[in-house]
Amino acid sequence: MTKDLIIKNISALKNGFTINYSIKTKTEAFTELLFFSLFDTNAPLNKSIEELEKQFKEISAIACKKPHALCDSMWDKFFESLPLVLEKLNQDANYFLANDPASNSIEEVYLTYPGFYAIAIYRLSHELYLLDLLLFSRLMSEYAHRITGTDIHAGATIASPIFIDHATGIVIGETTVIEKNVKIYQGVTLGALSVSKDMKNSKRHPTVEKNVCIYANATILGGETVIGKNSIIGGNSWVTKSIPAKSIVMNTTTTEVKIKEIK
């Protein structure tokens, strides 16, 4: 097969869809500049905000499926949301500091904690989700997913403060609801009990009420599943039904220890 024919075949196979790959790299650059602008004390805010607006409009021109003027106006709504988002993130950061004995300073939380980075990008992408900029929001959350190993869908509803320790392997689905003062450890899944396309507009993921602690590798599934307030979900637990308030859920698998005889 000749080079020209191969190129022709590839072009024909690409005709069924329209993808501008630059939106991916543009979103990643926007996300980093946004994080820098919000958290770096020395960030030149006027200059940074102007550049963020420029980048936002470039991305929305590709991602937004509405009339151009309406897409451009979404920047104003997103920009207006930033002080409240930052207020929530400051609460989150202080909650991290209060709950992790290994933390030494608030600066350490902002600069090094993957769980904080994941929740920060979630809160920002959530504002895009509320503006119906679904591709934009998903690209932002997937960038955080790649960096932190934490997959939080931009559509989830997560109150502040929240503590996500270690972060790696955590999955939080689109219709999850998490109330304030919840602590989540690595490997936790808040997912759907079953998946089919006709469930798109239904609540598929669990609700976690306030003051709940979910330990490593616990799995909680189902849109009707509610974890009652002040409960503890033990590590490696599998939960598909609602749990009353003040419950303790444990995996009952036992581990035996035997002393090896030395001959």
Summary of the structure (lengths in Angstrom):
residues: 263
radius of gyration: 21.7
end to end distance: 69.4
largest distance: 82.4
contacts: 769
relative contact order: 0.08
helix: 48%
strand: 13%
